[in-house]
Amino acid sequence: MLYVHKSAAGLYVTTGGRCEWQNPTVAPRTILHVDMDAFYAAIEQRDRPELRGKPVIVGADPRGGQGRGVVATASYEARRFGVGSAMPISQAWRACPHGVYVRPDMEKYTAVSREVMDVLRGFTDAVEPISIDEAFLDVTGSARLFAAGRAAPGEDIARALKAAIRERTQLTASVGVASSKMVAKVASDIRKPDGLVVVPPGTEAAFLAPLPVRRLWGVGPKMEEQLLKIGVHTIGELAACDAARLERRVGTHGHDLVPLALGVDHRPVVSEGEDAK
């Protein structure tokens, strides 16, 4: 089956899971999504060596299972017991009563975040922080400086960036490399922690197709529930939907999801302050 998506930036023709760029005058971008691994918990484990290797839960006081509030971040050791971000702290206590519960120190986390963002800006001016521990980078113009003559400049830049973050903060980051923000963000989450996933231009649809539909950036729990009800379980199944029909079933956002499911996303990386110009 052939899918065609047009935009002002060019044309994508998708067939057999391969998404091909059809505008030879516009080269694919190189976008990185950098996501720090279990950021708050990792900082606590870094600063308190006795916590390393233990299930650390940063969040509200559990009060022996009677506490209110939620988990801010759980270390990977805690995640093995089913503890995750935004989980009620009482539920986390039931899942992992032997965990080490730490109250958040936002002043410290913000200071480390500034260090991370400083590292990122050493690779490109096009840095778009989207939270305290993650950001997009457009390194399309950075290859000549950081990966001249390399066959895979995006991957080389990502490896150098990960090493620079580790050297500066003693923390790990997972990085996705792709031609768009959306695909890079999905890729960064595939091999956590300390992961690096590269999606070469033209392979976006094939990369996304087998993944659960909830992996798609923009599909929250409510949208996932609606999609599951109409038999759409994977991103590939979503990509095969008729956009107009999908809009009738799940609302106006449904029309936008089909090109995203094909890996088509032309949104630029917007540096801080750039959107105010």
C-alpha positions, 0 to 999 in steps of 0.5 A: 500500500502506498501513502503520500503525505505532502507538506510545504517542506517536501513530500514523503512517499511511504510503501512497504514500511519505508518512508522516502524523502521526495524533495531532493532540494531539502536534505533531511535534518539531524535531530537529537532528543536527549533524555537524562536517565531517572534524573532525580534518583540518579542525582541522589545516587551520585551524591550518596554512594550508599544508595547506588544499586538500591531502589530509590524513590524520589517523591512525597513522604510515604508515611508507611503506606498512608502518605499522599502525593506521587512519585517524582522519579524512581531509580531503575532498581525501583522500576523493577518492582513496578514503581514509576513516575506519577504513581501515588506514593502509597501505591509505590510503598505497597510495591516496594516497601524496602525502597529508599524514599527521598524528598525532592531537592529541586534546587539541586536538580535545577542546578544539575539541569543547567549543567546539562543544558550548558553541555548541549549548547556546546554542540549547537545553538539550536537547543529546545529544553522541554523539561528539566531533564530533556531537550531537542537539538538540531545538529544538522549544521554541526557535522562539519565541526564535530563529525567531519567526514564521518558516515554517520555524523548524527550518531557520532555527535550523539556519542560525543554528547553523551560522553560530555554529559557523563564527564561533566555530571557523572550521569547518563543520558539516553539519546535518539537520533532521527530526521524529526523531533517526534521520531527522535523522542520515541527513539530515545526511550527504546534502550534506556538507560544510557541508550543510543538509537539511530533511525536513518532517514527513510526508515521512520515508518518501519521503525515505528510500525511494530511499536505500541500506539502509546509510544507515539508522541501525542497519544495519551491514555485517553487517546490510546483507549479510543484507538484500542476500541477501534482496533488500532494497537500498533503505530503501523496500524495507525499509519494504515488508517484513513485520516478522515475516518480516524478524525470522525472516530477520535476527533480532530487530533486523529487527522494529525496522528496519521502522518506522525505514525508515518514518521512525518514531523516537520516541527522545528527545534525552537531555541529558548527565546526564539519563539518570542521573536 
